[in-house]
């Protein structure tokens, strides 16, 4: 029973996330965000994140003058290539952002997944206890003598 509770809590920690649109002016410190970058913004950010950036995923560190300081997790290029950045912090001007999305925990999906994992583990545990999962122990001959 204890293992099922731990497994259920662990699956909730992983959780299912979704992105919701948010106004750039409403970004707040600590928000995990996905920023779609304008073509001009991509050129402006070229020295910070490299060429052809179209999407920046990261966390808002602070309001920074005319924009935001973002701890960048990854950048998507115009060819679809995703490049990891491991938290490098860059200034992203507000006018470089076409759209902003905030990452949120999807409680309903997370609870559904946790429930499915819990039911699955209970069925496996029940099957093992009933010997359905196979013989326990050293395995002897099943041939009658």
Secondary structure, 3 states (H helix, E strand, C coil): CHHHHHHHHHHHHHCCEEEEEECHHHCCCCCEEEEEECHHHHHHCHHHHCCCEEEEEEEEEEEECCEEEEEEEEEEECCCCEEEEEEEEEEEEHHHEEEEEEEEECHHHHHHHHHHHHHHHHHHHHHHHCCCCCCCCCCCCCCCC
